[in-house]
Amino acid sequence: MRYLFGFSFILVALFHLCLNTQAQVQNKAYGLLLKGMYKKTVPTINVTQLKQAQNKVVLLDTRETKEYNISHLLGAICVGYEHFDVQKVLLLDPQTPIVVYCSVGYRSERIGERLLAMGFTNVRNLYGGVFEWINQKGILVDNEQQTTQRIHAYDKKWGVWLQEGIKVYE
């Protein structure tokens, strides 16, 4: 009986090690993906930094409206990417602290470049985007400002990077 208990303990420990190793591998792979995608033309802010500064910045969601409507960061303004709505930012002071985000950070970096070219001086890109936000247990809201775990996963290829939340492919 003692041997059975010991063997069971070892199996459970190995299972947890495999799960942790898989998560670590996925995190490293995600980091490498982002490193290859980003041009580093817009300074980044990480999830922890944004959680501390969230009430002091203007959040611009650069995903498309259908993605934003599923969920977004509390207080974020949807400005889009393909149909970037410049009118939503023209009234902001050029020194306003702005954080742009999208699914993983690529589209938001492009919009961040446009904002910098327009004369905005305090623009940051959320490193890893809303995927990293939800993976680190950040809060998302729906259009009624209710907390939700639903997140638009863009497509199945990109959805693999979501470790948390309920993936939506609408």
Secondary structure, DSSP 8 states (H G I E B T S, - for coil): -HHHHHHHHHHHHHHHHHHHHHHHHHHHHHHHHHHHH--S-S-EE-HHHHHHHGGGSEEEE-S-HHHHHH-B-TT-EE--STT--GGGTTTS-TTS-EEEE-SSSHHHHHHHHHHHHTT---EEEETTHHHHHHHTT--EE-TTS-EE-EEE-SSHHHHTT--SSEEE--
